[in-house]
Amino acid sequence: MRKGFTRRPKVEEPAVNHDKNYITPGGLERLKDERHFLVTKDRPAVVEVVAWAAGNGDRSENADYQYGKRRLRQIDGRIRFLTKRIEAAEVVDPEAPRTGLRATKAFFGATVRYANAAGAEREVSIVGTDEVNLDRNHISWASPLGRALMRATGDGEVVLHAPGGIETLTVLEVRYERISVEPFREPDEHEVATKGLDR
């Protein structure tokens, strides 16, 4: 046997804790609500259409059957993804009492008001990767801005290393309060009918 066809045993790498999913209570509730909708309403409805289409004969040219099977794969993939995210969830409540430095420094769940070099002020809340919503100024703790603001105090400066360049930001205030996450909304019938048709 040639050497190119032999396999080397895989070396176990030390475990790195990238699996934790830091999330607010509202964010976790949103993930659970979406999974519940997919499991109890969306998937059963698609299974019913696929069963009906399968009974119509030739499946190779049956568009309802083909589309339904593809949609089932999408739903099952999303359910698996949501389940993993929920199982890995590390809930951090922004309203939990904090003392000492944990009350004055920006950590996960903090709402931070800062100014850029031009003096323009902005306020953001540091949330989990599943909760990002730029319309609500919710940024991920893993984003460049989130990483720059972590551990900042209300009277310091931080350096933001962004794709557009390096910028110095002045942190004006760090506080902890309820972060309102947009709740899961069940799609209307039109959204469900057209979902998965994008190619």
Sequence and secondary structure as in RCSB ss.txt:
>XXXX:A:sequence
MRKGFTRRPKVEEPAVNHDKNYITPGGLERLKDERHFLVTKDRPAVVEVVAWAAGNGDRSENADYQYGKRRLRQI
DGRIRFLTKRIEAAEVVDPEAPRTGLRATKAFFGATVRYANAAGAEREVSIVGTDEVNLDRNHISWASPLGRALM
RATGDGEVVLHAPGGIETLTVLEVRYERISVEPFREPDEHEVATKGLDR
>XXXX:A:secstr
  GGG               EEE HHHHHHHHHHHHHIIIIIHHHHHHHHHHHHTTS STT HHHHHHHHHHHHH
HHHHHHHHHHHHTEEE  TTS   THHHHB  TTEEEEEE TT  EEEEEEE TTS BGGGTEEETTSHHHHHHT
T BTT EEEEEETTEEEEEEEEEEEE            HHHHHHTT   
